[in-house]
Amino acid sequence: MKRIDINVGDVVRLKKQHPCGSFQWEIYRTGMDIGIKCLGCGRKVMVPRTKIEKNIKEFIKKADEKNDDNSE
């Protein structure tokens, strides 16, 4: 199975929603376990990397994307 490039600061949409109703999670820690924070209620959860890789539906925002607001 191919490893997905997951970085701290990425915002992902998971296949199943959190009990608070949100689908969006922010990655706050990487390694063998991935730390994710619900963007709806702020709950933090540690999940094994293999489980997260199977449950990511899409990347909402990648952490390495630069904002060009200061390009004036």
C-alpha positions as protocol buffer text, in pm:
chain_id: "A"
residue {
  index: 1
  type: MET
  ca { x: 0 y: 0 z: 0 }
}
residue {
  index: 2
  type: LYS
  ca { x: 129 y: 345 z: -92 }
}
residue {
  index: 3
  type: ARG
  ca { x: 194 y: 586 z: 195 }
}
residue {
  index: 4
  type: ILE
  ca { x: 9 y: 916 z: 182 }
}
residue {
  index: 5
  type: ASP
  ca { x: 214 y: 1230 z: 247 }
}
residue {
  index: 6
  type: ILE
  ca { x: 56 y: 1371 z: 564 }
}
residue {
  index: 7
  type: ASN
  ca { x: 204 y: 1684 z: 725 }
}
residue {
  index: 8
  type: VAL
  ca { x: 132 y: 1888 z: 1037 }
}
residue {
  index: 9
  type: GLY
  ca { x: -116 y: 2163 z: 949 }
}
residue {
  index: 10
  type: ASP
  ca { x: -299 y: 1970 z: 674 }
}
residue {
  index: 11
  type: VAL
  ca { x: -679 y: 1984 z: 689 }
}
residue {
  index: 12
  type: VAL
  ca { x: -850 y: 1663 z: 575 }
}
residue {
  index: 13
  type: ARG
  ca { x: -1204 y: 1539 z: 520 }
}
residue {
  index: 14
  type: LEU
  ca { x: -1268 y: 1192 z: 660 }
}
residue {
  index: 15
  type: LYS
  ca { x: -1523 y: 939 z: 533 }
}
residue {
  index: 16
  type: LYS
  ca { x: -1722 y: 936 z: 859 }
}
residue {
  index: 17
  type: GLN
  ca { x: -1833 y: 1241 z: 1049 }
}
residue {
  index: 18
  type: HIS
  ca { x: -1750 y: 1317 z: 1410 }
}
residue {
  index: 19
  type: PRO
  ca { x: -2044 y: 1302 z: 1656 }
}
residue {
  index: 20
  type: CYS
  ca { x: -2042 y: 1685 z: 1664 }
}
residue {
  index: 21
  type: GLY
  ca { x: -2130 y: 1680 z: 1292 }
}
residue {
  index: 22
  type: SER
  ca { x: -1799 y: 1793 z: 1142 }
}
residue {
  index: 23
  type: PHE
  ca { x: -1610 y: 1602 z: 870 }
}
residue {
  index: 24
  type: GLN
  ca { x: -1300 y: 1827 z: 877 }
}
residue {
  index: 25
  type: TRP
  ca { x: -992 y: 1753 z: 1085 }
}
residue {
  index: 26
  type: GLU
  ca { x: -655 y: 1927 z: 1123 }
}
residue {
  index: 27
  type: ILE
  ca { x: -336 y: 1721 z: 1155 }
}
residue {
  index: 28
  type: TYR
  ca { x: -141 y: 1832 z: 1463 }
}
residue {
  index: 29
  type: ARG
  ca { x: 106 y: 1543 z: 1502 }
}
residue {
  index: 30
  type: THR
  ca { x: 257 y: 1283 z: 1269 }
}
residue {
  index: 31
  type: GLY
  ca { x: 445 y: 957 z: 1317 }
}
residue {
  index: 32
  type: MET
  ca { x: 324 y: 600 z: 1364 }
}
residue {
  index: 33
  type: ASP
  ca { x: 12 y: 753 z: 1516 }
}
residue {
  index: 34
  type: ILE
  ca { x: -146 y: 1064 z: 1365 }
}
residue {
  index: 35
  type: GLY
  ca { x: -285 y: 1333 z: 1593 }
}
residue {
  index: 36
  type: ILE
  ca { x: -599 y: 1495 z: 1453 }
}
residue {
  index: 37
  type: LYS
  ca { x: -811 y: 1781 z: 1588 }
}
residue {
  index: 38
  type: CYS
  ca { x: -1179 y: 1818 z: 1502 }
}
residue {
  index: 39
  type: LEU
  ca { x: -1245 y: 2158 z: 1348 }
}
residue {
  index: 40
  type: GLY
  ca { x: -1605 y: 2148 z: 1473 }
}
residue {
  index: 41
  type: CYS
  ca { x: -1559 y: 2101 z: 1847 }
}
residue {
  index: 42
  type: GLY
  ca { x: -1181 y: 2100 z: 1901 }
}
residue {
  index: 43
  type: ARG
  ca { x: -1156 y: 1738 z: 2028 }
}
residue {
  index: 44
  type: LYS
  ca { x: -808 y: 1586 z: 1980 }
}
residue {
  index: 45
  type: VAL
  ca { x: -767 y: 1218 z: 1892 }
}
residue {
  index: 46
  type: MET
  ca { x: -466 y: 993 z: 1821 }
}
residue {
  index: 47
  type: VAL
  ca { x: -527 y: 740 z: 1542 }
}
residue {
  index: 48
  type: PRO
  ca { x: -292 y: 478 z: 1389 }
}
residue {
  index: 49
  type: ARG
  ca { x: -145 y: 597 z: 1057 }
}
residue {
  index: 50
  type: THR
  ca { x: -286 y: 298 z: 864 }
}
residue {
  index: 51
  type: LYS
  ca { x: -641 y: 375 z: 980 }
}
residue {
  index: 52
  type: ILE
  ca { x: -614 y: 746 z: 889 }
}
residue {
  index: 53
  type: GLU
  ca { x: -471 y: 665 z: 544 }
}
residue {
  index: 54
  type: LYS
  ca { x: -775 y: 444 z: 473 }
}
residue {
  index: 55
  type: ASN
  ca { x: -1027 y: 700 z: 602 }
}
residue {
  index: 56
  type: ILE
  ca { x: -903 y: 1021 z: 434 }
}
residue {
  index: 57
  type: LYS
  ca { x: -1152 y: 1117 z: 164 }
}
residue {
  index: 58
  type: GLU
  ca { x: -976 y: 1436 z: 47 }
}
residue {
  index: 59
  type: PHE
  ca { x: -729 y: 1705 z: 148 }
}
residue {
  index: 60
  type: ILE
  ca { x: -909 y: 2036 z: 210 }
}
residue {
  index: 61
  type: LYS
  ca { x: -587 y: 2233 z: 264 }
}
residue {
  index: 62
  type: LYS
  ca { x: -224 y: 2129 z: 246 }
}
residue {
  index: 63
  type: ALA
  ca { x: 9 y: 2284 z: 505 }
}
residue {
  index: 64
  type: ASP
  ca { x: 276 y: 2375 z: 247 }
}
residue {
  index: 65
  type: GLU
  ca { x: 40 y: 2596 z: 42 }
}
residue {
  index: 66
  type: LYS
  ca { x: 151 y: 2958 z: 62 }
}
residue {
  index: 67
  type: ASN
  ca { x: -94 y: 3247 z: 91 }
}
residue {
  index: 68
  type: ASP
  ca { x: -2 y: 3526 z: -154 }
}
residue {
  index: 69
  type: ASP
  ca { x: -188 y: 3801 z: 32 }
}
residue {
  index: 70
  type: ASN
  ca { x: 137 y: 3991 z: 94 }
}
residue {
  index: 71
  type: SER
  ca { x: 236 y: 4004 z: -275 }
}
residue {
  index: 72
  type: GLU
  ca { x: 138 y: 4372 z: -316 }
}
